[in-house]
């Protein structure tokens, strides 16, 4: 019930800003989500006594995501300048943690700030379609695994994930893709099927497994308790981080 209530409160806001909000507002929302998820990722990098990049770095990560609003040249410039700031800032901190802080910050930029930025490059109808595909897949995988799960998908990474859940998620992703893309986007059914399967059903589930592997390595269950019933922001967008760039490149290559 907690999981459902959290989604009932958060999803309408995301949908309204995504579909009806001005471009700058949508980009700002993505940048804020990026900064929150980056903070959770940096916490993961700090387990085992490793040094963590400070929270002063979060606005820079959000700015890298926001730079997608200006186009590729702004992304390259923003990423380069942010890396220079990160490396320079380490000179003011204890030498012992220099490598941990730089590697953690750079990995966070690559994994969170850049990957989620592809949402800003997509047409708004495509973003809504992608959201629907990923959300439908995540929900179906969760409840399908709970009700029908018998065979472990990747026990070394996430003991609770099952083959039945993965199949349920894939079927729901494809169904949502065909429904939403057929409504919001003018693409032939064969194209929609391929984009739904490879752009989200597969990429999204790989993204979910990757984040689970990081959490298992760090010895934690959720990246935070920010979203009751869902865990942290990174737990909520892990599938989207992999699906967004794949979805984008598939669409522009059609």
KEVONU-975116 format. One line per field, with one value per residue: residue number from 1; y negated, z negated, x of N, C-alpha, C in turn; residue in one letter. Coordinates in steps of 0.001 Angstrom, whole numbers. Layout:
KEVONU-975116
pos NUM, ... .
npy Y, ... .
npz Z, ... .
npx X, ... .
capy Y, ... .
capz Z, ... .
capx X, ... .
cpy Y, ... .
cpz Z, ... .
cpx X, ... .
code a, ... .
//
This chain:
KEVONU-975116
pos 1, 2, 3, 4, 5, 6, 7, 8, 9, 10, 11, 12, 13, 14, 15, 16, 17, 18, 19, 20, 21, 22, 23, 24, 25, 26, 27, 28, 29, 30, 31, 32, 33, 34, 35, 36, 37, 38, 39, 40, 41, 42, 43, 44, 45, 46, 47, 48, 49, 50, 51, 52, 53, 54, 55, 56, 57, 58, 59, 60, 61, 62, 63, 64, 65, 66, 67, 68, 69, 70, 71, 72, 73, 74, 75, 76, 77, 78, 79, 80, 81, 82, 83, 84, 85, 86, 87, 88, 89, 90, 91, 92, 93, 94, 95, 96, 97, 98, 99, 100, 101, 102, 103, 104, 105, 106, 107, 108, 109, 110, 111, 112, 113, 114, 115, 116, 117, 118, 119, 120, 121, 122, 123, 124, 125, 126, 127, 128, 129, 130, 131, 132, 133, 134, 135, 136, 137, 138, 139, 140, 141, 142, 143, 144, 145, 146, 147, 148, 149, 150, 151, 152, 153, 154, 155, 156, 157, 158, 159, 160, 161, 162, 163, 164, 165, 166, 167, 168, 169, 170, 171, 172, 173, 174, 175, 176, 177, 178, 179, 180, 181, 182, 183, 184, 185, 186, 187, 188, 189, 190, 191, 192, 193, 194, 195, 196, 197, 198, 199, 200, 201, 202, 203, 204, 205, 206, 207, 208, 209, 210, 211, 212, 213, 214, 215, 216, 217, 218, 219, 220, 221, 222, 223, 224, 225, 226, 227, 228, 229, 230, 231, 232, 233, 234, 235, 236, 237, 238, 239, 240, 241, 242, 243, 244, 245, 246, 247, 248, 249, 250, 251, 252, 253, 254 .
npy 1199, -1232, -1567, -1923, -4283, -6167, -6197, -7123, -9731, -10850, -10233, -11676, -14333, -14133, -13366, -15568, -17704, -16651, -16275, -18566, -20732, -23539, -23356, -24079, -23725, -20977, -20029, -21064, -19621, -17032, -17468, -17991, -15545, -14046, -15090, -14279, -11467, -11169, -11851, -9648, -7642, -8363, -7846, -5080, -4629, -5203, -3210, -722, -2167, -3923, -7129, -9821, -11819, -15150, -16766, -19199, -18758, -17978, -20020, -20525, -18091, -18036, -20236, -19295, -17441, -19239, -20585, -19230, -20431, -22492, -21291, -19047, -20248, -21832, -19854, -18439, -20518, -21161, -18739, -18424, -20721, -20277, -17937, -18969, -20764, -18933, -17444, -19488, -20376, -18271, -18758, -20327, -18701, -15849, -13940, -11163, -10200, -10901, -9464, -7848, -9816, -11198, -9145, -8172, -10464, -10951, -8564, -8778, -10973, -9842, -7630, -8558, -11451, -11856, -9702, -9984, -12389, -12052, -11985, -14606, -15179, -13804, -13924, -15174, -13474, -11048, -10730, -10395, -8004, -6324, -6469, -5217, -2625, -1741, -2045, -350, 2089, 2322, 2437, 4710, 6653, 6619, 7348, 9639, 11275, 11574, 12966, 15161, 16002, 18421, 19386, 18376, 15438, 14081, 15080, 14505, 11805, 10527, 12023, 11961, 11468, 12905, 15287, 15473, 13016, 11306, 12009, 11282, 8526, 7876, 8523, 6727, 4307, 4338, 4387, 1938, 240, 620, -293, -2984, -4228, -3877, -5584, -8090, -8486, -8420, -5702, -2659, 562, 2709, 1421, 215, 2482, 3542, 1394, 1292, 3790, 4042, 1480, 891, 3028, 4941, 3346, 1824, 3784, 4790, 2523, 2365, 4696, 4081, 1950, 3330, 5075, 3288, 2385, 4766, 5294, 3198, 3892, 3092, 2588, 679, -2449, -4720, -6079, -7753, -7597, -6226, -2774, -2401, -2857, -4549, -7452, -6627, -3923, -4034, -5031, -3380, -1518, -3271, -4745, -3116, -2528, -4977, -6206, -4105, -3904, -6453, -6386, -4331, -5458, -7723, -6486, -5298 .
npz 0, -776, 1254, 3451, 2732, 2697, 5409, 6432, 5610, 6622, 9430, 10940, 10808, 12186, 14715, 15475, 15560, 17458, 19831, 20216, 19205, 19682, 21723, 20355, 17689, 17533, 18115, 15896, 13811, 14428, 14012, 11250, 10201, 11120, 9567, 6993, 7252, 7876, 5455, 3893, 5293, 4832, 2138, 2243, 3328, 1221, -656, -2770, -3902, -2055, -646, -93, 2494, 1855, 943, 2154, 4761, 6015, 7252, 9512, 10855, 11437, 13133, 15325, 16349, 16963, 19008, 21328, 22334, 23822, 25948, 27721, 27743, 25461, 23543, 23727, 23024, 20442, 19046, 19236, 17905, 15365, 14567, 14395, 12291, 10256, 10013, 9343, 6920, 5212, 4390, 2190, 163, -2074, -1070, -1040, -247, 2394, 4915, 4566, 4308, 6772, 8703, 7868, 8198, 10969, 12041, 11152, 12649, 15218, 14974, 13825, 14268, 17045, 18407, 17683, 18817, 21473, 21609, 21881, 24463, 25954, 27820, 26283, 26404, 26875, 24503, 22670, 23655, 23193, 20377, 19709, 20715, 19200, 16544, 16585, 17096, 14821, 12745, 13421, 13362, 10674, 9273, 10700, 10149, 7392, 7175, 8951, 9083, 9322, 10306, 9911, 11205, 11195, 8860, 7565, 7699, 7170, 5104, 4985, 7487, 10253, 12988, 13916, 13094, 14666, 17246, 17067, 16768, 19237, 21064, 20244, 20763, 23567, 24288, 23219, 24710, 27360, 27054, 26031, 27739, 30138, 29736, 29022, 30718, 34149, 35443, 37172, 36301, 36230, 35799, 33338, 31779, 31812, 30641, 28137, 27046, 27205, 26592, 24098, 22541, 22407, 22003, 19796, 17777, 17552, 16555, 14055, 12857, 12802, 10955, 8714, 8386, 7622, 5171, 3724, 3621, 2007, -277, -1000, -1052, 46, 1755, 395, -1845, -698, 993, -92, -196, 2238, 1979, 2672, 4823, 6851, 6882, 8025, 10597, 11861, 13974, 15969, 16460, 18059, 20110, 21325, 22963, 24846, 25955, 27101, 29069, 30684, 31693, 33138, 35099, 36736 .
npx 818, 1973, 3832, 2118, 759, 2829, 3531, 1117, 1095, 3460, 3615, 1542, 2534, 4977, 4044, 2447, 4340, 6073, 4538, 2925, 4319, 6612, 9620, 11979, 11240, 10744, 13338, 14655, 13431, 14347, 17070, 17138, 16240, 18366, 20499, 19742, 19756, 22443, 23652, 22889, 24193, 26868, 27000, 26974, 29481, 31064, 31149, 32697, 34732, 35812, 36661, 34330, 32963, 32089, 28903, 28823, 29291, 26980, 25241, 26809, 26711, 23979, 23932, 25374, 23562, 21499, 22720, 22178, 19978, 20931, 22169, 24495, 27137, 27145, 26886, 29335, 31088, 30129, 30511, 33295, 34282, 33197, 34524, 37112, 36747, 36131, 38550, 40317, 39249, 39825, 42371, 42216, 41531, 42051, 44870, 44845, 42324, 42007, 41938, 39624, 37593, 37729, 37333, 34826, 33194, 33499, 32487, 29863, 28971, 29049, 27328, 24899, 24360, 24857, 23520, 20799, 20304, 19607, 16887, 16106, 16785, 14956, 11842, 8839, 6598, 7818, 9215, 7113, 6119, 8322, 8480, 6057, 6501, 8722, 7772, 5534, 6814, 8514, 6623, 5075, 7078, 7750, 5332, 4657, 6821, 6500, 4095, 4218, 6798, 9316, 11732, 15026, 16455, 18965, 20647, 23068, 23235, 20724, 18672, 15882, 14846, 13215, 12877, 10290, 9272, 10848, 10005, 7319, 7624, 8804, 6777, 4771, 6080, 6342, 3628, 2762, 4383, 3454, 852, 1079, 2975, 1698, -371, 728, 2890, 3824, 4576, 5370, 3897, 5805, 8215, 7712, 7483, 10099, 11554, 10338, 10999, 13884, 14750, 13738, 12550, 14631, 17013, 16168, 15773, 18342, 19587, 18346, 19320, 22033, 22162, 21295, 23424, 25431, 24388, 24353, 27069, 27793, 26492, 23880, 20281, 18474, 19046, 18350, 15832, 14073, 11790, 9025, 8368, 9530, 12201, 15210, 15821, 17540, 16988, 14511, 14896, 16692, 16265, 15491, 17790, 19397, 17633, 16878, 19066, 19404, 16864, 16703, 18793, 17866, 15523, 16452, 17825, 16042 .
capy 0, -2377, -1684, -2448, -5664, -6995, -6342, -7917, -11136, -11323, -10061, -12780, -15494, -13867, -13350, -16942, -18478, -16077, -16411, -19897, -21781, -24081, -22553, -24399, -23152, -19542, -19843, -21351, -18477, -15939, -17824, -17822, -14096, -13615, -15458, -13424, -10121, -11236, -11813, -8265, -6870, -8692, -7090, -3711, -4583, -5492, -2070, -61, -3110, -4758, -8546, -10200, -13172, -15911, -17177, -20388, -18301, -17660, -20999, -20368, -16947, -18476, -21152, -18478, -16951, -20390, -21030, -18589, -21389, -23352, -20522, -18266, -21061, -22219, -18651, -18205, -21592, -21025, -17568, -18685, -21695, -19654, -17043, -19817, -21248, -17793, -17123, -20616, -20422, -17243, -19275, -20991, -17675, -14901, -13244, -9723, -9824, -11560, -8543, -7470, -10933, -11494, -8039, -8144, -11583, -10747, -7473, -9312, -11784, -8957, -6722, -9248, -12765, -11755, -8776, -10509, -13572, -11719, -12296, -15987, -15197, -13133, -14644, -14923, -12298, -9882, -10599, -9805, -6605, -5633, -6347, -4199, -1310, -1386, -1895, 874, 3218, 2423, 2850, 6095, 7516, 6675, 8133, 10955, 12045, 11881, 13917, 16348, 16274, 19730, 19608, 17206, 14869, 13840, 15197, 13886, 10356, 10173, 13275, 11799, 11338, 14216, 15371, 15169, 11574, 10684, 12235, 10436, 7160, 7725, 8534, 5467, 3241, 4391, 3996, 492, -421, 661, -1121, -4400, -4741, -3931, -6716, -9348, -8599, -7816, -4723, -1384, 1553, 3494, 560, 77, 3741, 3619, 369, 1673, 4950, 3796, 169, 737, 4294, 5525, 2360, 1462, 4848, 4822, 1402, 2746, 5678, 3405, 1229, 4350, 5567, 2271, 2397, 6005, 5094, 2273, 4483, 2357, 3013, -462, -3539, -5638, -5881, -8962, -7279, -5092, -1651, -2291, -3047, -5848, -7921, -5773, -2672, -4278, -5365, -2529, -995, -4395, -5179, -2303, -2536, -6276, -6366, -3085, -4342, -7619, -6011, -3545, -6342, -8593, -5664, -4740 .
capz 0, -807, 2601, 4322, 2349, 3157, 6856, 6701, 5349, 7454, 10872, 11600, 10933, 13267, 15981, 15800, 15957, 18676, 21036, 20390, 18732, 20662, 21869, 19305, 16428, 17600, 17990, 14498, 13005, 14685, 13369, 9799, 9971, 11347, 8415, 5863, 7530, 7794, 4034, 3451, 5906, 4136, 878, 2566, 3560, -25, -1570, -2975, -4361, -982, -725, 739, 3028, 1021, 1520, 2970, 6150, 6562, 8257, 10740, 11548, 11990, 14247, 16480, 16906, 17528, 20220, 22486, 22829, 24786, 27074, 27521, 27426, 24056, 22736, 23704, 22247, 19043, 18475, 19131, 16843, 14082, 14222, 13967, 10944, 9352, 9776, 8641, 5548, 4381, 3873, 913, -771, -2423, 78, -1109, 426, 3700, 5971, 4312, 4588, 8207, 9423, 7509, 8844, 12427, 12325, 10940, 13818, 16355, 14740, 13515, 14893, 18502, 18920, 17531, 19652, 22770, 21555, 22326, 25916, 26594, 27895, 25072, 26604, 26727, 23073, 22045, 24075, 22465, 18980, 19618, 20949, 18058, 15351, 16735, 16935, 13422, 11920, 13747, 12883, 9198, 8826, 11321, 9379, 6064, 7247, 9758, 9130, 8864, 10756, 9670, 12419, 10961, 7404, 7047, 7719, 6464, 4862, 5100, 8882, 10832, 14430, 14141, 12972, 15839, 18390, 16850, 17051, 20671, 21727, 19928, 21471, 24983, 24391, 22988, 25836, 28500, 26754, 25891, 28939, 31174, 29434, 28931, 31754, 35426, 35849, 37532, 35215, 36174, 35182, 31932, 31106, 31617, 29676, 26816, 26541, 27024, 26020, 22716, 21821, 22141, 21405, 18480, 16806, 17319, 15654, 12725, 12333, 12526, 9679, 7664, 8163, 6845, 3798, 3080, 3356, 885, -1438, -1382, -352, 819, 1752, -642, -2197, -207, 1565, -853, 597, 3451, 1655, 3036, 6184, 7755, 7003, 8861, 11990, 12349, 15299, 16890, 16810, 19180, 21195, 21995, 24112, 25869, 26598, 27925, 30241, 31564, 32376, 34114, 36175, 37538 .
capx 0, 2885, 4377, 1070, 488, 3947, 3387, -84, 1421, 4557, 3439, 819, 3416, 5929, 3311, 2028, 5514, 6640, 3705, 2357, 5206, 7567, 10831, 12956, 10777, 10998, 14779, 15009, 12991, 15289, 18338, 16969, 16235, 19740, 21325, 19356, 20265, 23904, 23989, 22745, 25277, 28112, 26964, 27380, 30929, 31777, 31102, 33981, 35752, 36342, 36305, 33193, 32884, 31169, 27619, 29035, 29405, 25661, 24782, 27578, 26141, 22700, 24208, 25753, 22297, 20790, 23412, 21544, 18995, 21603, 22669, 25726, 28315, 27037, 27127, 30784, 31709, 29735, 31168, 34735, 34522, 32867, 35638, 38233, 36414, 36238, 39961, 40934, 38732, 40458, 43642, 41947, 41087, 43119, 45443, 44566, 41077, 41928, 41505, 38232, 36690, 37712, 36703, 33410, 32518, 33485, 31546, 28526, 28629, 28813, 26203, 23648, 24160, 24829, 22509, 19433, 20181, 19017, 15460, 15928, 16943, 13821, 10565, 8060, 5755, 8680, 9504, 5937, 6087, 9386, 8057, 5023, 7100, 9560, 6939, 4732, 7728, 8940, 5479, 4735, 8161, 7663, 4183, 4746, 7793, 5944, 2978, 4493, 8228, 9804, 13103, 15850, 17028, 20398, 20744, 24277, 23073, 19491, 17939, 14433, 14434, 12931, 12652, 8871, 9126, 11462, 9117, 6138, 8032, 9030, 5467, 4094, 6785, 5960, 2217, 2687, 5014, 2549, -322, 1412, 3618, 679, -1239, 1468, 3907, 3432, 5577, 4738, 3894, 7040, 9228, 7342, 7781, 11543, 11968, 9839, 11731, 15315, 14993, 13301, 12358, 15946, 17912, 15664, 16021, 19795, 19864, 17884, 20276, 23307, 22068, 21215, 24785, 26146, 23876, 24811, 28485, 27902, 25846, 22675, 19064, 17995, 20010, 17889, 14421, 13420, 10483, 8484, 7914, 10343, 13610, 15743, 15594, 18306, 16231, 13338, 15234, 17784, 15902, 15413, 19135, 19861, 16652, 16776, 19975, 19128, 15620, 17033, 19569, 17007, 14582, 17115, 18385, 14952 .
cpy -1261, -2642, -2331, -3922, -6606, -7250, -7242, -9406, -11656, -11281, -11199, -14016, -15319, -13933, -14767, -17763, -17975, -16421, -17840, -21031, -22309, -23280, -22806, -23791, -21647, -19256, -20081, -20202, -17305, -16215, -17644, -16345, -13535, -13898, -14584, -12013, -10079, -11173, -10385, -7378, -7127, -8021, -5646, -3608, -4747, -4348, -1451, -1004, -3987, -6197, -8857, -11619, -13927, -16327, -18484, -20041, -18105, -18706, -20895, -19179, -17289, -19396, -20388, -17917, -18085, -20837, -20361, -19508, -22298, -22627, -19867, -19086, -21490, -21033, -18388, -19257, -21447, -19861, -17823, -19638, -21096, -18690, -17834, -20355, -20137, -17503, -18242, -20652, -19391, -17716, -19977, -19999, -16706, -14077, -11778, -9318, -10391, -10645, -8155, -8585, -11228, -10395, -7969, -9253, -11406, -9650, -7942, -10171, -10897, -8155, -7454, -10497, -12682, -10883, -9335, -11729, -13296, -11949, -13685, -16090, -14620, -14076, -14247, -13712, -11016, -9648, -9950, -8327, -5785, -5437, -5224, -2798, -852, -1150, -624, 2109, 3419, 2962, 4311, 7057, 7693, 7597, 9523, 11854, 12465, 12969, 15217, 16794, 17617, 19918, 18322, 16733, 14691, 13878, 14567, 12380, 9922, 11423, 13167, 11688, 12723, 14128, 14993, 13665, 10848, 10833, 11363, 8983, 6916, 7655, 7212, 4297, 3178, 3931, 2484, -280, -485, -255, -2609, -4977, -4827, -5113, -8046, -9575, -7872, -6921, -3418, -375, 2343, 2700, 425, 1339, 3850, 2637, 759, 2807, 4591, 2463, 51, 2058, 4916, 4537, 1984, 2521, 5026, 3697, 1700, 3728, 5028, 2674, 2205, 4899, 4572, 2284, 3642, 5901, 4191, 2804, 3730, 2838, 1912, -1588, -4642, -5286, -7064, -8700, -6046, -4000, -1421, -2381, -4443, -6243, -7036, -4424, -2837, -4474, -4453, -1953, -2094, -4848, -4391, -2427, -3839, -6436, -5348, -3469, -5503, -7211, -5143, -4447, -7190, -7798, -5091, -5499 .
cpz 0, 569, 3554, 4021, 2823, 4654, 7202, 6499, 6351, 8950, 11530, 11788, 12102, 14624, 16412, 16291, 17279, 19913, 21281, 19960, 19831, 20645, 20747, 17965, 16405, 17433, 16551, 13581, 13190, 13988, 11852, 9435, 10125, 10134, 7198, 6050, 7458, 6344, 3505, 4043, 5179, 2758, 1102, 2716, 2281, -1032, -1694, -3371, -3279, -1132, 267, 1252, 2267, 1734, 2297, 4459, 6808, 7550, 9573, 11548, 12185, 13188, 15500, 17148, 17606, 18836, 21478, 23116, 23892, 25994, 26792, 27129, 25964, 23127, 22606, 22846, 20761, 18360, 18263, 17980, 15463, 13635, 13757, 12563, 9919, 9009, 9032, 7178, 4653, 3784, 2533, -170, -1073, -1226, 113, -335, 1826, 4789, 5798, 4703, 6081, 8990, 9124, 8201, 10344, 12815, 12151, 12101, 15004, 16179, 14562, 14382, 16407, 18987, 18803, 18409, 21015, 22789, 22121, 23846, 26649, 26741, 26705, 25214, 26428, 25260, 22353, 22405, 23311, 21005, 18826, 19778, 19728, 16809, 15422, 16526, 15502, 12543, 12155, 13255, 11376, 8757, 9464, 10586, 8023, 6119, 7969, 9715, 8538, 9179, 10619, 10965, 12292, 9460, 6804, 6974, 6898, 6290, 5072, 6541, 9503, 12338, 14752, 14046, 14181, 17076, 18268, 17190, 18535, 21428, 21488, 20644, 22932, 25166, 24214, 24147, 27051, 28292, 26777, 27150, 30092, 30986, 29548, 30082, 33022, 35932, 36198, 36394, 35110, 35511, 33688, 31158, 30816, 30592, 28273, 26215, 26213, 26336, 24561, 21962, 21458, 21420, 19995, 17430, 16531, 16368, 14228, 12076, 11979, 11189, 8517, 7345, 7339, 5387, 3052, 2728, 2144, -385, -1920, -550, 554, 742, 769, -971, -1714, 267, 859, 50, 1855, 3162, 2017, 4467, 7192, 7939, 7972, 10330, 12571, 13738, 16348, 17344, 17977, 20379, 21986, 23161, 25212, 26659, 27549, 29205, 31218, 32360, 33444, 35280, 37093, 38865 .
cpx 861, 3463, 3380, 799, 1590, 3848, 2199, 164, 2441, 4297, 2658, 1690, 4376, 5235, 2935, 3214, 6076, 5832, 3220, 3297, 6118, 8868, 11826, 12551, 11015, 12491, 15242, 14617, 13942, 16624, 18266, 16975, 17639, 20618, 21022, 19911, 21789, 24361, 23919, 23841, 26595, 28162, 27393, 28895, 31730, 31730, 32494, 35099, 36345, 35858, 35199, 33333, 31799, 29893, 27719, 29033, 28042, 25135, 25536, 27054, 24810, 22892, 24626, 24499, 21549, 21423, 22862, 20502, 19608, 22157, 24008, 26941, 28311, 27301, 28626, 31482, 31392, 30416, 32654, 35046, 34250, 33956, 36850, 37994, 36587, 37695, 40676, 40522, 39400, 41780, 43470, 41545, 42230, 43571, 45019, 43315, 40934, 41378, 40041, 37277, 36600, 36999, 35205, 32642, 32410, 32507, 30110, 28062, 28254, 27525, 24879, 23454, 24036, 23671, 21099, 19210, 19557, 17509, 15189, 16035, 15737, 12629, 9689, 7145, 6561, 9032, 8337, 5822, 7117, 9016, 7038, 5575, 7893, 8720, 6097, 5601, 8167, 7820, 5130, 5809, 8077, 6534, 4158, 5715, 7256, 4884, 3316, 5946, 8633, 11295, 13914, 16508, 18539, 20644, 21990, 24197, 21868, 18641, 16434, 13949, 14299, 12756, 11208, 8608, 9684, 10577, 7865, 6456, 8206, 7701, 4742, 4755, 6378, 4516, 2064, 3287, 4107, 1342, 21, 2035, 2631, -249, -505, 2446, 3461, 4565, 4870, 4850, 5192, 8165, 8968, 7689, 9272, 12046, 11546, 10654, 13176, 15598, 14633, 13212, 13702, 16852, 17469, 15952, 17514, 20188, 19465, 18850, 21615, 23258, 21974, 22603, 25594, 25693, 24342, 26294, 28701, 27247, 24623, 21491, 18536, 19026, 19634, 16446, 13588, 11997, 9917, 7927, 8734, 11839, 14056, 15414, 16324, 17626, 15065, 13700, 16307, 17490, 15942, 16798, 19707, 18928, 16669, 17758, 19742, 17883, 15896, 17755, 18770, 16062, 15264, 17687, 17310, 14803 .
code x, x, x, x, x, x, x, x, x, x, x, x, x, x, x, x, x, x, x, x, x, x, x, x, x, x, x, x, x, x, x, x, x, x, x, x, x, x, x, x, x, x, x, x, x, x, x, x, x, x, x, x, x, x, x, x, x, x, x, x, x, x, x, x, x, x, x, x, x, x, x, x, x, x, x, x, x, x, x, x, x, x, x, x, x, x, x, x, x, x, x, x, x, x, x, x, x, x, x, x, x, x, x, x, x, x, x, x, x, x, x, x, x, x, x, x, x, x, x, x, x, x, x, x, x, x, x, x, x, x, x, x, x, x, x, x, x, x, x, x, x, x, x, x, x, x, x, x, x, x, x, x, x, x, x, x, x, x, x, x, x, x, x, x, x, x, x, x, x, x, x, x, x, x, x, x, x, x, x, x, x, x, x, x, x, x, x, x, x, x, x, x, x, x, x, x, x, x, x, x, x, x, x, x, x, x, x, x, x, x, x, x, x, x, x, x, x, x, x, x, x, x, x, x, x, x, x, x, x, x, x, x, x, x, x, x, x, x, x, x, x, x, x, x, x, x, x, x, x, x, x, x, x, x .
//
